[in-house]
Amino acid sequence: MQTVRIERLGAQGDGISAEGVFAPFSLPDETLAGEVVDGRIARPTITDPSPDRTTPPCPHFGTCGGCALQHASDSFIATWKRGQIASALAARGITGVEIRDTVTSPPRSRRRATFAARRTKKTVQVGFRGRGSEEVITLNECHLVDHALLIALPAIEAAAMLGASRKGVIRGTATLSVGGIDLAIEDAKPLERQGIIAAAALAERHDLARLTWNGEITAARRSAAQRFGTAEVTPPPGGFLQATREGEATLVAAATEALGKATRIADLFAGCGTFTLPLATSAEVHAVEGAKALTDALDAGWRRAVGVKKVTTEARDLFRRPLLSTELAAFDGVVIDPPRAGAAAQMEHLATHGPTRIASISCNPATFARDARTLIDGGYRLDWVLPVDQFRWSPHVEIAARFSR
């Protein structure tokens, strides 16, 4: 039996001692007793708990892989996530920046979730993947997702009976849309003619708005649209969507604040129009996105919208073909929301030829800090940073920030 004092949390939310011992579900300043095996403490007893420790609300916590930090208080998590951003910036020599208080989405607010389903000899297991395992944890309740999403579980069970092999696991991504549940089934067996008929009947029986099977729409009973500003956009199956309505509203408000009175805006990595369409109520927007299916959906939504200014779209790989100086000169504001890898090539061009204001949205503190360094070296100021926690009880944090010059 060994005693371990936890010093900090790692990037994945595990406690780490000064000696480098990892302890899942622990907090800084806690003392644990247990056997240390391969750098991890096994089945520890907490002999000195942190005042930030709280009782996890979900009975599945610890076995389900969906949450990592339900044992920590909301105030601790919010402060820790601010610290993650500050540490990433400091590692790039960026200090003294205003980092605002974390805005956290409430429990049961996730509007999209990916569930797993596995057939057994007699039944189907449906739920989330287990923590660090291939096990499927059958859910009795979930404090993370909107309760309406759980209505999709019987439909995913039926889909597994129709299209899962005995050894395989299918994925069912359920999204709340204007018309109800938009369900995308992946990793399932291909459907023959009778299977397609059965899938359409499944959608009818479970009252789905839309059912997609391995990327192909098999039933579209009602609108699967999302509302962005005054527009309704129907994303293609699997199209990007912010995790919560509250988180999306916070990010859009931050981008609007950051861009101020800009009248001609470039929205880079625009997706289906999360920022484009709300910003278009007061400015003309050019939306650039790598996937044409997304820009087509955005354009169709804009054409049906009321009370918005001109929106143009361009399908373009910004990693290989970033907007150049002659193109950037047309805009007095830019909003950029790249994937986790960041946007190194585009940031190089923005640093030297970008407009006076940039609204930067990021889902990765490390690449955000790297790209921020590029902009600052090019003459920008990092005015403020807003941490946004849409992925409650996870180590993940998103960022909205304003750069100006």
C-alpha positions in Angstrom: 0.0 0.0 0.0 1.4 3.4 -1.0 0.3 7.0 -0.3 0.0 9.4 -3.2 -0.6 13.1 -3.1 -2.3 14.6 -6.3 -0.7 17.7 -7.6 -2.6 18.5 -10.7 -5.0 17.3 -13.4 -3.6 16.1 -16.8 -5.1 17.0 -20.1 -7.5 14.1 -20.0 -8.7 14.9 -16.4 -6.7 12.3 -14.5 -5.0 13.3 -11.3 -1.2 13.3 -11.4 1.2 13.3 -8.5 4.5 15.1 -8.4 6.2 11.7 -9.1 4.1 11.2 -12.2 1.6 8.7 -10.8 -1.8 8.8 -12.5 -5.0 8.5 -10.6 -8.4 8.6 -12.4 -11.2 10.4 -10.7 -9.0 12.3 -8.3 -8.5 16.0 -7.7 -5.5 18.3 -6.8 -4.5 18.2 -3.1 -6.1 14.9 -2.5 -4.3 12.1 -0.7 -4.8 8.5 -2.0 -3.8 5.2 -0.6 -3.4 2.1 -2.9 -1.1 0.0 -4.9 0.8 1.7 -7.7 1.1 -0.5 -10.8 2.8 0.7 -14.1 2.5 4.4 -13.0 -1.2 4.2 -12.0 -2.7 3.8 -8.6 -5.2 0.9 -8.6 -8.4 1.0 -6.6 -7.3 3.9 -4.4 -8.9 4.9 -1.2 -9.2 8.7 -0.7 -7.8 9.5 2.7 -7.9 13.2 2.4 -10.5 14.5 -0.1 -10.5 17.8 -1.8 -13.2 20.4 -0.8 -14.0 20.5 -4.5 -15.0 16.9 -4.6 -18.7 16.3 -5.1 -21.1 13.3 -5.5 -21.4 12.4 -9.1 -25.1 12.7 -10.1 -25.1 9.8 -12.6 -25.0 6.1 -11.4 -23.0 5.2 -14.6 -20.1 7.5 -13.8 -16.8 5.7 -13.6 -17.8 2.9 -16.0 -19.4 4.9 -18.8 -16.8 6.7 -21.0 -19.0 9.8 -21.6 -17.9 11.8 -18.6 -14.5 12.2 -16.8 -15.2 14.9 -14.2 -18.5 14.4 -12.5 -16.7 14.1 -9.2 -15.6 17.7 -9.3 -17.6 20.8 -8.5 -18.7 23.1 -11.3 -16.6 26.0 -10.0 -13.5 23.8 -9.9 -14.0 22.6 -13.5 -14.7 26.1 -14.8 -11.5 27.4 -13.1 -9.4 24.5 -14.3 -10.6 25.0 -17.9 -9.6 28.7 -17.7 -6.2 27.5 -16.5 -5.8 25.1 -19.4 -6.1 28.1 -21.8 -3.8 30.3 -19.7 -1.2 27.5 -19.6 -1.3 27.0 -23.4 -0.9 30.7 -24.0 1.9 31.0 -21.5 3.7 28.2 -23.2 3.8 30.4 -26.3 4.9 33.4 -24.3 1.5 35.0 -24.3 0.6 36.4 -20.8 -1.5 39.2 -19.3 -4.5 38.4 -21.5 -8.0 38.9 -20.2 -9.5 35.4 -19.8 -13.2 35.7 -19.0 -15.2 33.4 -16.7 -16.1 30.1 -18.3 -19.6 29.8 -19.7 -20.8 26.3 -19.0 -23.8 24.6 -20.7 -26.3 23.2 -18.2 -26.8 19.4 -17.5 -28.9 17.5 -20.1 -28.3 20.1 -22.8 -26.3 18.1 -25.4 -28.4 18.0 -28.6 -26.3 15.4 -30.4 -24.9 12.1 -29.1 -23.3 9.0 -30.6 -24.5 5.8 -29.0 -23.1 2.3 -29.5 -25.2 -0.9 -30.1 -24.1 -4.5 -30.0 -26.2 -7.6 -30.7 -26.0 -10.5 -28.2 -27.5 -13.9 -28.6 -30.9 -12.8 -27.2 -31.0 -9.1 -27.1 -29.2 -5.8 -28.0 -27.1 -3.6 -25.8 -27.4 0.1 -26.4 -25.6 2.9 -24.7 -22.2 4.6 -24.5 -18.8 2.9 -24.8 -17.2 2.0 -21.5 -14.3 4.0 -20.1 -11.2 2.7 -21.9 -13.0 -0.4 -23.2 -15.1 -1.8 -26.0 -17.9 -2.6 -23.6 -21.3 -1.1 -24.2 -22.7 0.5 -21.1 -26.5 0.1 -21.1 -28.0 3.4 -20.0 -30.7 3.8 -17.4 -30.3 7.6 -17.3 -27.9 10.2 -18.6 -27.2 13.7 -17.1 -25.3 14.9 -20.2 -27.7 14.6 -23.1 -31.1 16.3 -23.7 -33.7 13.8 -22.4 -35.4 13.9 -25.8 -32.3 12.2 -27.3 -32.9 9.1 -25.2 -36.1 8.5 -27.2 -33.7 7.4 -30.0 -32.4 4.4 -28.1 -35.2 2.0 -29.1 -34.7 3.0 -32.7 -31.0 2.3 -32.4 -31.8 -1.0 -30.8 -34.1 -1.9 -33.8 -31.4 -0.7 -36.2 -28.9 -3.1 -34.6 -31.3 -6.0 -35.0 -31.6 -5.1 -38.6 -28.0 -4.3 -39.5 -25.5 -5.3 -36.8 -23.3 -8.4 -37.0 -22.9 -10.6 -34.0 -19.3 -9.4 -33.5 -19.6 -5.8 -34.7 -20.8 -2.6 -33.0 -22.9 -0.1 -34.8 -23.0 3.6 -34.1 -26.2 5.6 -33.9 -25.8 9.4 -33.9 -29.0 11.1 -32.7 -29.5 14.8 -33.3 -32.3 17.0 -32.2 -33.7 18.9 -35.2 -36.6 21.1 -36.1 -38.6 18.0 -37.0 -37.5 15.7 -34.2 -34.8 13.0 -34.1 -32.4 12.9 -36.9 -30.7 9.5 -36.7 -27.6 8.4 -38.5 -26.6 4.8 -38.4 -23.0 3.9 -39.2 -20.8 0.8 -39.3 -23.9 -1.3 -40.1 -24.3 -4.0 -42.8 -25.4 -2.6 -46.2 -29.1 -2.8 -46.8 -30.6 -4.8 -49.7 -34.1 -3.9 -51.1 -36.0 -5.6 -48.3 -33.6 -4.0 -45.7 -34.3 -0.6 -47.1 -38.0 -1.2 -46.8 -37.5 -2.4 -43.2 -35.4 0.7 -42.4 -38.1 3.0 -43.7 -40.6 1.2 -41.5 -38.3 1.5 -38.6 -38.2 5.3 -39.1 -42.0 5.4 -39.2 -42.5 3.2 -36.2 -40.1 5.3 -34.1 -41.3 8.6 -35.5 -37.9 9.7 -36.7 -37.5 13.0 -38.7 -34.8 11.5 -40.8 -32.9 8.1 -40.9 -29.5 7.8 -42.6 -27.9 4.4 -43.1 -24.1 4.3 -43.7 -24.3 7.9 -45.1 -27.3 7.3 -47.4 -30.7 8.8 -46.5 -33.2 6.0 -46.3 -36.2 8.0 -44.8 -37.0 11.7 -44.7 -40.3 12.1 -43.0 -40.0 15.6 -41.6 -37.5 18.5 -41.7 -34.1 17.7 -40.2 -33.2 21.4 -40.2 -31.3 23.4 -37.7 -31.9 27.1 -36.9 -29.0 29.5 -37.4 -30.2 33.0 -36.7 -33.4 33.5 -38.8 -32.5 30.8 -41.2 -33.2 27.0 -41.2 -30.5 24.8 -42.7 -30.7 21.1 -43.3 -27.2 19.7 -42.8 -26.1 16.7 -44.8 -25.9 13.5 -42.7 -23.1 14.0 -40.2 -22.7 17.7 -40.9 -21.0 19.7 -38.1 -23.2 21.1 -35.3 -22.2 22.8 -32.1 -22.9 20.5 -29.1 -25.5 22.6 -27.3 -27.8 25.4 -28.2 -26.5 27.4 -25.2 -22.9 26.9 -26.3 -23.7 27.9 -29.8 -25.5 31.0 -28.6 -22.5 32.0 -26.5 -20.0 31.5 -29.3 -22.2 33.5 -31.8 -22.6 36.3 -29.3 -18.8 36.4 -28.7 -18.1 36.4 -32.5 -20.6 39.2 -32.9 -19.0 41.3 -30.2 -15.5 40.6 -31.5 -16.4 41.8 -35.1 -18.1 44.9 -33.9 -19.4 47.0 -36.8 -17.8 45.0 -39.6 -19.9 45.1 -42.8 -18.1 42.6 -45.0 -17.1 39.4 -43.2 -15.3 36.2 -44.3 -16.4 33.2 -42.3 -13.6 30.6 -42.6 -14.3 26.9 -41.9 -18.0 28.0 -42.0 -19.7 24.6 -41.9 -23.4 24.9 -42.5 -23.6 28.5 -41.3 -23.4 28.5 -37.5 -21.8 32.0 -37.6 -22.5 33.0 -41.2 -26.3 33.3 -40.9 -26.6 35.1 -37.6 -23.9 37.6 -38.7 -25.7 38.1 -42.0 -28.5 40.0 -40.2 -26.1 43.0 -40.1 -23.3 42.3 -42.6 -22.6 40.7 -45.9 -20.8 37.4 -45.4 -18.6 35.2 -47.6 -18.6 31.6 -46.2 -15.7 29.3 -47.0 -15.8 25.6 -46.2 -14.0 22.5 -47.5 -17.1 20.3 -48.0 -19.4 21.3 -50.8 -22.3 19.5 -49.2 -22.1 21.9 -46.3 -21.8 25.1 -48.4 -24.8 23.8 -50.5 -26.9 23.4 -47.4 -25.8 26.8 -46.1 -26.7 28.5 -49.5 -30.1 26.8 -49.6 -30.9 28.0 -46.1 -29.8 31.6 -46.8 -32.0 31.7 -49.9 -35.1 30.8 -47.9 -34.2 33.1 -45.0 -35.9 36.5 -44.3 -34.1 39.6 -43.1 -30.5 38.7 -43.9 -28.0 40.4 -46.1 -26.1 38.9 -49.0 -24.3 35.6 -48.3 -21.9 33.9 -50.8 -20.4 30.5 -50.4 -17.2 28.9 -51.6 -16.1 25.2 -51.3 -12.4 25.4 -50.7 -9.8 23.5 -48.8 -8.3 26.2 -46.5 -5.5 23.9 -45.4 -4.1 23.7 -48.9 -5.5 26.9 -50.4 -5.9 29.6 -47.7 -7.3 33.0 -48.6 -4.5 35.2 -49.9 -3.8 38.9 -49.4 -5.7 40.0 -52.5 -8.8 38.1 -51.3 -8.5 39.1 -47.6 -8.4 42.8 -48.7 -12.1 42.6 -49.5 -13.1 42.1 -45.8 -13.2 44.2 -42.7 -13.8 41.3 -40.4 -13.0 37.6 -40.3 -14.4 34.8 -38.1 -12.4 31.6 -38.2 -13.4 28.3 -36.6 -11.0 25.5 -37.6 -10.9 21.9 -36.4 -8.6 20.8 -33.6 -5.5 21.0 -35.8 -6.0 24.7 -36.0 -5.3 26.8 -39.2 -1.6 27.4 -39.4 -1.4 28.2 -43.1 -4.4 30.6 -43.0 -3.2 32.3 -39.9 0.1 33.1 -41.7 -1.8 35.1 -44.3 -4.1 36.7 -41.8 -1.1 37.8 -39.7 0.2 39.9 -42.6 -2.9 40.8 -44.6 -5.9 40.3 -42.3 -8.5 42.9 -41.4 -8.6 45.0 -38.2 -10.7 42.5 -36.3 -10.7 38.7 -36.2 -13.1 36.5 -34.2 -11.2 33.3 -33.5 -13.1 30.2 -32.4 -11.2 27.1 -31.3 -11.7 23.7 -29.8 -8.0 23.1 -28.8 -6.1 25.4 -26.5 -2.7 24.2 -27.8 -3.4 25.0 -31.5 -5.2 28.2 -30.5 -2.1 29.4 -28.7 0.1 28.5 -31.6 -2.1 30.4 -34.0 -2.5 33.3 -31.6 1.3 33.6 -31.5 1.3 33.9 -35.3 -1.2 36.6 -35.3 0.5 38.5 -32.4 3.8 38.3 -34.2 2.1 39.8 -37.2 0.9 42.9 -35.3 -2.4 41.8 -33.7 -3.4 42.2 -30.0 -5.2 39.4 -28.3 -7.9 41.5 -26.6 -9.8 38.8 -24.6 -10.5 35.1 -24.4 -13.8 33.5 -23.5 -13.7 29.8 -22.4 -16.9 28.0 -23.4 -17.7 24.6 -21.9 -20.2 22.8 -24.1 -18.8 19.4 -23.2 -19.7 19.4 -19.6 -17.8 17.0 -17.2 -15.2 16.4 -19.9 -11.6 17.8 -20.2 -12.6 19.5 -23.4 -12.9 23.3 -23.6 -13.7 25.7 -26.5 -12.5 29.2 -27.0 -13.8 32.4 -28.4 -11.4 35.3 -28.7 -10.9 38.7 -30.3 -7.8 39.9 -32.2 -7.5 43.4 -33.3 -5.0 45.9 -34.7 
